[in-house]
Amino acid sequence: MRFRTLLPFACLALLATAWAAAPNFAGTWVLNPGKCRNLGMMAGMADTLTIEQTPSALVLRDAAVFNGSKMASTTRFDLNGKDVPNRTPTGDPAQTASRWKGAELDTVWTIAGSIQGSTHRRLERRYLSADGRTLTEVSQTSASDPKPIVMVFDRR
């Protein structure tokens, strides 16, 4: 009897702990090209992310300057795993599905492939450094991708 009474409270405590354990990416982040890998011509880009985060959603506003051209985009992520319509950096329609994997936010982008009826998937992993001053984004086409794009941002 006592176990049944305490069970709902124990479940709520575990859920609260899980929410509290999720890292908070909120803030302003500036690309540090010297810490990045495999950027190619994007290494010359000036990029600033502004992130807002709630327990259920993350909104990422990206303002970049590349070859003198300004670019801006907003991407929304549902932190409960639901698919969200978004646009790729090149403006193509995509679906994103995000899930916490420990302290890492994993997002799968699903985009129409170049062959009619095909799809392309890309995995993005985001995580903070231990001190919370660095945000790393790893983008790869598969778990075995030998050259993932690694973008490192410093907290402003």
N, C-alpha and C positions, 0 to 999 in steps of 0.2 A: 504494500500500500504506500509506504513512504517513498519507494522508488518511483512510482507513477506520479506522485506529487512533485518530486524534484526533477523529473525528466524534462518537462517543458522549460524550466529555468536553466537547466544544464545546456539544452539546445540553443537557447537564446544567448547564453554566455559564449558558446563556441562560435555562433554566427557573428556576434559583436567582435570577438577576437579576430576572426577572419577578415572582417571589414577593416579593422584597425591595422591589420598587418599589411594591407595593400599599400604600396608606396604612393605618395602623392607627387605627381609630375607637375602640378600647378606652378606657374611662374613664367618668367621670360628666359629664353635660352638662345645663345649665340653660337653658331657653328665655329668650331676650332679646326680648320683644315689640317693643321699640323698633327692632330691626333687621329685623323680619319684614314681609312684605307679603301683602295679601289674606287675612288671617286671619278677618275678619268678627268674629262674636261670640266666636271662640276667642282673641281678643286678651286677654281677661280671664283666661285659663287660666294656672295655675302648672304647669309641666311639667318633669320631670326624667327624662332617659334614662340608663340604666346599660347600657353595651355591653361585651360580651366578644367577643373575636375570635381565631380560629385561622386558619391558612392556608386551611382549607376551609369554615369556617362563621362566622357572625356571629349572636349572640343579643342582641336589643334588649329591655330591660325598661323599660317606660314607666310612670311614676307621675305622675298628674296630678290636679289639683283644679280643678273647674269648677263655679261657682255653689254652692260649699260641698260638692259631692259628690266623693268620692274615686273615682278610676278607676285600674285597673292592668291591664296586659296584657304578654304576652311574645310576641315575634315572632322566628322563626328563619329565617335566610337561608342557603342553600347557595351558597358563593362559586364553585362550579364550574358553575353554570348549571342544576342540576337543579331541577325543580318541587318545592315544599314546601307542604304544607297549612298555612294560617294563618287567622287571623280578622281582619276589618277592625276599626277602632276602635269600630264599632257592634255588633260581635259576629257579623257575617255570615261564613259560610265563604268562603274565597278560596284561590287558588293563587298562589304567588309564584315568580318565576324571576329570579335575579340574575346579572349579568355585569359584569366590570370593563371599563370603557371608559377606558383610560389610568388616571388617578388618581381616576376617578369610578366609584362603584358604582351601576349602573342596575338597578332592579328593576321588573318588570312584574307588577302585581296583576291577576288575572283573577277576576271576581266575576259571579255570576248576575245577569242584567239583570232589569228590572221586567216585561218581556214574556216569557212562558214560552218557554224554549229559547234566549233571547238571552244574550249575555255583555257585560260592560262591562270595559274595560281601562283601567288607570291606570298612568302611568309615574312612578316616584320616582327622583330622582337625589340621591345623597349625595356630598359632597366636603368636604375640609378646606381651611382657609385656608393660605396659605404658611407661616405660623408655627405651625400646628397647634393654635391656641387657639380656633378657631371651626369648628363643624360646620354645614353648610347642607344642608337637605333641600328639594328642589323637587318638588312634586307637581302633575302636570298630566294632563288627559284625553287630550291628543294633543300632538305636537311643536309644533303651531301654536296651542296654547291661549293666548289673549291675556291671561289672568289666572291664571297658576299660583299655587298657594299656596306661599309661601317661608317656611320656618321656620328660624330661626337660633338656634343653641345655643352658649353659651360654656362652655369647659371649666372645671370646678370644681376 
